[in-house]
Amino acid sequence: MHIEFRHLRTIKAIHDCGGLARAADQLNITQSALSHQIKGLEDQAGVELFVRRSKPMKLSPAGLRLLRLAEQILPQVESMQAEFASLRDGETGRMHIAIECHACFEWLFPVLEEFRKAWGDVDVDIRPGLAFDAMPALIREEVDLVVSSDPEDIPGVEFFELFDYDAVFVASRTHELSKKPFVEAEDFLGQTLITYPVEKTRLDVFSQLLIPAGVEPAQVRQAELTAVILLLVASNRGVAVLPDWVVREVKYNSDYVTRPLTKDGIKRRLYAAIRSEDAEKPFMKELIKLAKIEARKLQSA
């Protein structure tokens, strides 16, 4: 027996309406087409599905069995169709985010909290992109958005500007380098540099300053949290290089100072990398908008 969704809808419509005419109107088909459909279904089943001599038209015992099936299946089908429509319209979906900027966790959390209020049906997850190759993962659809400061020319991937920042030198007020108007690569010789626990090539101080100059600090000490880095710096246990907005946001105490890196400073830009096919999804656009709003707050703090 070949039962289609339209058969189940027909059985339920006739039961709910109590007759062929009103059921045909509800289903938006002719009464003749509805009668033909019922006859074909009864031929398949080998039994009558309706007691035709009754008014209103009633289901036979076999028809009632089919009605129970319709009442179980049709709500699930309608729910699935609603989910598919939401996915198609960009109202629901998945947004797994990889972050190549360690300090960006502190910036992103307020963004996601605001996003969650309006887009609660979007599955959001954060993966530290420093622990794996984020861009290949984006292409393989293992993640859906990558926060990065290194845009690449990758087919099928678009980079959206988020905000600019300055990488700044941070030292204790009593540190010898705090007296300089700006700090250069050679100043890091003999210093203990405190960084996030990531590869050197992913740190602005190395990729933009020390590696090109061929300079290596005396020691590299790592700390997971920005507040801990600033605590160590304030107590003169080393120096650090951080995004300017991070230093302003944490506001640990006033025992450290910031100085530009080189006379002209080192400016960087953060991007959101998204697969081109996802770029027009409403919730993707909303996240980027909220990210830019939060960035302006940080920059004006």
C-alpha positions as CSV (number, residue, x, y, z in Angstrom):
1,M,0.0,0.0,0.0
2,H,1.5,3.3,-1.1
3,I,0.4,6.1,1.3
4,E,1.4,9.7,0.6
5,F,1.2,12.7,2.8
6,R,-1.7,14.0,0.7
7,H,-3.7,10.9,1.6
8,L,-3.2,11.5,5.3
9,R,-4.2,15.2,4.8
10,T,-7.3,14.0,2.9
11,I,-8.4,11.6,5.6
12,K,-8.0,14.3,8.3
13,A,-9.7,17.0,6.3
14,I,-12.8,14.9,5.6
15,H,-13.0,13.8,9.3
16,D,-12.6,17.4,10.5
17,C,-15.1,18.9,7.9
18,G,-17.6,16.1,8.0
19,G,-18.1,15.9,4.2
20,L,-16.5,16.0,0.8
21,A,-17.5,19.4,-0.3
22,R,-16.0,21.3,2.7
23,A,-13.0,19.1,2.7
24,A,-12.4,19.8,-1.0
25,D,-12.6,23.5,-0.3
26,Q,-10.1,23.2,2.6
27,L,-7.7,21.2,0.5
28,N,-8.2,23.5,-2.5
29,I,-9.1,20.7,-4.9
30,T,-12.3,19.8,-6.7
31,Q,-14.8,17.4,-5.0
32,S,-14.5,15.1,-8.0
33,A,-10.7,15.0,-7.6
34,L,-11.1,14.3,-3.9
35,S,-13.5,11.4,-4.6
36,H,-11.1,9.9,-7.1
37,Q,-8.3,10.1,-4.6
38,I,-10.4,8.4,-1.9
39,K,-11.4,5.6,-4.4
40,G,-7.8,5.0,-5.3
41,L,-6.7,4.8,-1.7
42,E,-9.5,2.4,-0.9
43,D,-8.5,0.2,-3.9
44,Q,-5.0,0.1,-2.5
45,A,-6.2,-0.8,1.0
46,G,-8.8,-3.3,-0.1
47,V,-11.2,-2.0,2.5
48,E,-13.7,0.9,2.7
49,L,-12.3,3.9,4.7
50,F,-15.6,5.8,5.0
51,V,-19.2,4.9,6.0
52,R,-20.8,6.8,3.1
53,R,-24.4,6.4,4.1
54,S,-23.9,8.4,7.3
55,K,-24.3,12.2,7.6
56,P,-21.9,13.8,8.4
57,M,-19.6,11.4,6.6
58,K,-17.8,9.1,9.1
59,L,-14.7,7.1,9.0
60,S,-14.9,3.3,9.0
61,P,-12.7,1.4,11.6
62,A,-10.0,1.1,8.9
63,G,-10.3,4.8,8.2
64,L,-10.0,5.6,11.9
65,R,-6.7,3.7,12.0
66,L,-5.5,5.8,9.1
67,L,-6.7,9.0,10.9
68,R,-4.6,8.1,14.0
69,L,-1.6,7.7,11.7
70,A,-2.3,11.1,10.1
71,E,-2.6,12.7,13.6
72,Q,0.8,11.3,14.5
73,I,2.7,12.1,11.3
74,L,1.2,15.3,10.0
75,P,2.2,17.5,13.0
76,Q,5.8,16.2,12.7
77,V,5.9,16.9,9.0
78,E,4.5,20.5,9.6
79,S,7.1,21.0,12.3
80,M,9.9,19.9,9.9
81,Q,8.6,22.1,7.2
82,A,8.6,25.1,9.6
83,E,12.2,24.3,10.6
84,F,13.2,24.1,6.9
85,A,11.5,27.4,6.2
86,S,13.3,29.0,9.1
87,L,16.6,27.7,7.8
88,R,15.8,28.9,4.3
89,D,14.9,32.4,5.6
90,G,17.9,32.6,7.8
91,E,15.9,32.7,11.1
92,T,17.6,29.6,12.5
93,G,20.9,27.8,11.8
94,R,24.3,27.0,13.1
95,M,27.1,29.5,13.8
96,H,30.2,27.9,15.2
97,I,32.9,30.6,15.6
98,A,36.7,30.1,15.6
99,I,38.8,32.9,17.0
100,E,42.4,33.4,15.9
101,C,42.7,36.4,18.2
102,H,43.2,35.3,21.8
103,A,42.3,38.6,23.3
104,C,39.1,38.7,21.3
105,F,37.3,36.4,23.7
106,E,36.8,39.4,26.0
107,W,35.4,41.5,23.2
108,L,33.2,38.7,21.7
109,F,31.3,37.5,24.8
110,P,29.2,40.7,25.1
111,V,28.5,40.5,21.4
112,L,27.2,37.0,21.7
113,E,25.1,37.8,24.7
114,E,23.3,40.6,22.8
115,F,23.0,38.3,19.8
116,R,21.4,35.5,21.8
117,K,18.5,37.7,22.9
118,A,17.3,38.2,19.3
119,W,18.5,34.9,17.7
120,G,17.9,32.3,20.4
121,D,17.2,29.6,17.8
122,V,20.7,29.9,16.3
123,D,23.1,27.3,17.6
124,V,26.2,29.3,18.7
125,D,29.5,27.7,19.7
126,I,33.0,29.1,20.1
127,R,36.2,27.2,19.3
128,P,39.6,28.7,20.0
129,G,41.0,28.9,16.4
130,L,44.5,29.0,17.8
131,A,44.2,25.2,18.6
132,F,43.7,24.2,14.9
133,D,43.8,25.6,11.4
134,A,40.7,27.8,11.4
135,M,40.5,28.7,7.7
136,P,40.7,25.1,6.4
137,A,38.0,24.2,9.0
138,L,35.8,27.1,7.6
139,I,36.1,25.7,4.1
140,R,35.3,22.2,5.4
141,E,32.2,23.6,7.1
142,E,33.4,22.6,10.5
143,V,33.1,26.2,11.6
144,D,31.0,29.0,10.1
145,L,32.9,32.2,11.0
146,V,36.5,32.9,11.8
147,V,37.7,36.1,13.6
148,S,41.1,36.8,12.2
149,S,43.6,39.7,11.6
150,D,45.1,38.0,8.5
151,P,42.8,38.2,5.5
152,E,43.6,35.7,2.7
153,D,42.5,35.3,-0.9
154,I,40.5,32.1,-0.6
155,P,37.8,31.2,-3.2
156,G,34.4,30.9,-1.6
157,V,35.4,32.9,1.5
158,E,34.6,36.6,2.2
159,F,36.3,38.8,4.7
160,F,34.3,41.5,6.5
161,E,36.0,44.3,8.3
162,L,35.2,44.6,12.0
163,F,37.5,47.2,13.5
164,D,41.1,48.6,13.6
165,Y,43.3,48.6,16.7
166,D,46.9,49.5,17.7
167,A,49.3,46.9,19.1
168,V,50.8,48.7,22.1
169,F,53.7,48.1,24.4
170,V,52.8,47.7,28.0
171,A,55.3,48.1,30.9
172,S,55.4,49.0,34.6
173,R,55.5,52.7,35.4
174,T,58.9,52.0,37.0
175,H,60.3,50.1,34.0
176,E,63.2,51.6,32.1
177,L,61.4,51.5,28.8
178,S,58.4,53.4,30.2
179,K,60.4,56.6,29.8
180,K,60.6,56.2,26.0
181,P,58.1,57.9,23.7
182,F,57.9,54.7,21.7
183,V,59.5,51.3,21.7
184,E,61.4,49.6,18.9
185,A,62.4,45.9,18.2
186,E,65.9,46.3,19.7
187,D,64.3,47.4,23.0
188,F,63.1,43.9,23.6
189,L,66.6,42.5,23.8
190,G,67.2,41.3,27.3
191,Q,63.5,41.6,28.3
192,T,61.0,39.0,29.6
193,L,58.1,39.2,27.2
194,I,54.7,38.0,28.6
195,T,52.3,36.7,25.9
196,Y,49.2,34.6,25.5
197,P,49.9,30.9,25.1
198,V,49.9,30.8,21.3
199,E,52.4,30.3,18.5
200,K,54.8,33.3,18.0
201,T,53.7,33.7,14.4
202,R,50.2,34.5,15.6
203,L,51.2,37.2,18.0
204,D,51.4,40.8,16.6
205,V,54.6,41.6,18.5
206,F,56.5,38.8,16.7
207,S,54.8,38.8,13.3
208,Q,54.8,42.6,12.8
209,L,57.9,43.6,14.8
210,L,60.4,41.1,16.2
211,I,60.6,38.4,13.5
212,P,61.1,41.0,10.7
213,A,63.9,42.6,12.8
214,G,65.5,39.3,13.7
215,V,65.1,40.1,17.4
216,E,64.4,37.6,20.2
217,P,63.6,38.6,23.8
218,A,65.6,37.0,26.6
219,Q,62.6,35.1,27.8
220,V,59.0,34.5,26.8
221,R,56.6,33.9,29.6
222,Q,53.0,32.9,28.9
223,A,49.7,33.6,30.7
224,E,46.2,32.7,29.7
225,L,44.3,35.7,31.0
226,T,44.8,39.4,30.1
227,A,44.3,40.4,33.8
228,V,47.1,38.1,34.8
229,I,49.4,39.5,32.1
230,L,48.7,43.0,33.3
231,L,49.2,42.0,36.9
232,L,52.7,40.6,36.0
233,V,53.5,43.7,34.0
234,A,52.4,46.0,36.8
235,S,54.6,44.1,39.3
236,N,57.6,44.5,36.9
237,R,57.9,40.8,36.1
238,G,58.1,41.5,32.4
239,V,56.6,43.5,29.5
240,A,53.8,42.8,27.1
241,V,52.3,43.8,23.8
242,L,48.5,43.9,23.6
243,P,45.7,45.5,21.5
244,D,45.0,49.0,22.8
245,W,41.3,48.3,23.4
246,V,42.1,45.3,25.6
247,V,44.2,47.4,27.9
248,R,41.5,50.0,28.1
249,E,38.8,47.4,28.7
250,V,40.4,45.4,31.5
251,K,41.5,48.5,33.5
252,Y,43.3,46.4,36.0
253,N,45.1,49.3,37.8
254,S,47.3,52.4,37.0
255,D,50.7,50.7,37.7
256,Y,51.4,50.2,34.0
257,V,51.8,52.5,31.0
258,T,51.4,51.9,27.2
259,R,53.7,53.1,24.5
260,P,53.5,52.9,20.7
261,L,55.4,50.2,18.9
262,T,57.8,52.1,16.6
263,K,57.5,55.8,15.9
264,D,54.6,55.3,13.5
265,G,52.8,52.6,15.6
266,I,51.6,49.2,14.4
267,K,48.0,49.2,13.3
268,R,46.0,46.0,12.8
269,R,42.5,45.2,11.6
270,L,40.2,42.4,12.6
271,Y,38.0,40.6,10.1
272,A,35.1,38.1,10.1
273,A,35.7,35.4,7.6
274,I,32.5,33.7,6.3
275,R,31.8,31.3,3.5
276,S,30.3,33.3,0.6
277,E,27.1,31.2,0.5
278,D,26.4,32.1,4.2
279,A,27.3,35.8,3.9
280,E,23.7,36.9,3.2
281,K,22.1,35.0,6.1
282,P,20.3,37.5,8.3
283,F,21.8,36.2,11.5
284,M,25.3,36.4,10.1
285,K,24.7,40.0,9.1
286,E,23.3,40.7,12.6
287,L,26.3,39.3,14.3
288,I,28.7,41.4,12.3
289,K,26.6,44.5,13.0
290,L,26.6,43.8,16.7
291,A,30.4,43.2,16.6
292,K,31.0,46.6,15.0
293,I,28.8,48.3,17.6
294,E,30.7,46.6,20.5
295,A,34.0,47.5,18.8
296,R,33.0,51.2,18.7
297,K,32.2,51.1,22.4
298,L,35.6,49.6,23.2
299,Q,37.4,52.2,21.0
300,S,35.6,55.1,22.6
301,A,36.1,53.8,26.2
